[in-house]
Amino acid sequence: MKKKFIFSLTAVIIISMILILTAPKIERLEIEQQSLSLAVGESVQLNCLGYFADGEPAGAQELNKLNLLWESRSEDLAIEVDENGLLTAIKPGMGNVQVKSADGKLNSRAITIKVYE
């Protein structure tokens, strides 16, 4: 009886590892919005889209596993983006926003943000 239990437990562990190792991985990240123009003080929620190698979209659960990091770049500090992708226009100017996985293996293309009075 003990041998059957150990064999069954071993089989379950092996099958679980195979499923984890062969699970599809997200291959590409995109920011849903391509570019934006915002007035000073305006905010907009940016959305990240993820895609598997076959082009199928990833769900929110898969994207959450990546621990996404939102980054903004703006020489004149015209924009800010928080950890959830909420973009805020601070002052007139231009900036870029990008999202990436915490491990740095996946990066979206940067989108351009224009801020006007």
N, C-alpha and C positions, 0 to 999 in steps of 0.2 A: 504493500500500500504506500509506503514511504517513497519507494522508487517511482511509482506512478505520479505522485504529487510533485516530486522534484523534476521529473521529465516534463510534466504539464507546465510547471512554473517556468522552466527553461524555455520551452516553446513559446510561451506568452511573451517573455522578455525578448526573444529573438525576433518574433513577428513585430513587436512594438518598435524595436530599433530599425527594422527594415522600413516600416511605414514612416518613421520620422526622417530617416535618411533619404528616402525616395519621394518625400512630399515635394510638390512643386514649389519653387522659390520665385519670389518676385525678382524680375530682371530689369525693370525700368520704372522710374518715377517721373511724373509730370505734375506741374501745377495747372489746375483746370483753367484758370484765367491766363490768357496769353500776354496781355499788357493791360494797364489800367491808368486812368487819369482821375485823380481825386482832388477835391478842394481841401484846403488846410482845415484840419480838425475832423475830417471825415475818416471813417473806419470801414473796413470790409473784411469779411472772413474769407481767407484763401483756402482752397481745397486741394489736397494731394490725391492724385490718382496713381495706382500701381498696376503693373501689368506683368503677367507671367510670360515665359518664353514663347508660348503659343499665341500670344496676343490677347488672351482672355484677361478681363479685368480682375483685380484682387479685391476682396471685400475689406471692410473696415477692420475686422478681426486680424487679418493677415498684416495689414498696414500698421496696426497698433503694435505688433510684435517687433517692428523695426525701430521703435522708439525714435520717431522722426524728430529732426532738429531743423528749425526754421532760422534762416539767416538773412539779414538785410545788409546791403552795402550802399552807402550814399556819402559822397565826399562832403556835401553840405548838410548832412544829417536831416534830410528832408522827410525820411520815413523811419518807422520802427515796426518790427514784427515780433509778436510774443511767441511763447513756446507752443501755442495752439494754432498759430497761423493767422492771428488777428493782426491785420495791417492797419497802421494809423499814419495819416499824413500830418507831419509836424510843421513844415514850413515850405514855401515854394522851392522847387528844385526837382532833381531826378534821383532815382535810385534803382537798385535791383534786389530781387528776392529770389532765394533758392531754398529748396528743401533737400535734406539728405538723411540717410540712415545713420544711426548712432555709431555703427561700426565703420562708416566712411566708404563702404563698398558701392553704395548707390547714391547718385546725385541727379537732381533734376536740372534741366536747363534753367538759367536765370530768366526771370521775366522783368520787364522794364516798367517802372512806375513813374508817372509824371505828376507832380503836385503843383497846383495853381492856387492863386488867391481866392 
